[in-house]
Amino acid sequence: QVQLVQSGGGWVQPGGSLRLSCAASGRTISTYTMGWFRQAPGKERDWVGSITRSGANTLVTDSVKGRFTISRDNAKDTVYLQMNSLKPEDTAVYYCARHNGYSVTYINTNDYAYWGQGTQVTVSS
């Protein structure tokens, strides 16, 4: 079993920055693609971005491109989501997730087998 424990998040004014962390325990995540999702009230959980197991490649959804960056430290079994230039529409609960290892896609919730507990990010003035 893998446990993903998230930290970071909170409240920030528009234009501000936050960094989310997702630390794994139980089993390593270093051999898996990792993803970040977010869910706003009353909406579905949407893909934010993913990072390949080596960290060499990352992809993010268009709405956060140029503002959000995903990175990982496999020695620490930790993945990060750096969020800059935050906007009110970024307000959501953010989740990290470990890919299931067999899906050929990476943007759907059912491509992922393990999830963090979620952390609230609120952007408002």
Secondary structure, 3 states (H helix, E strand, C coil): CCEEEEECCEEECCCCCEEEEEEEECCCCCCCCEEEEEECCCCCEEEEEEECCCCCCEEECHHHCCCEEEEEECCCCEEEEEECCCCHHHCEEEEEEEECCCCCCCCCHHHEEEEECCEEEEECC
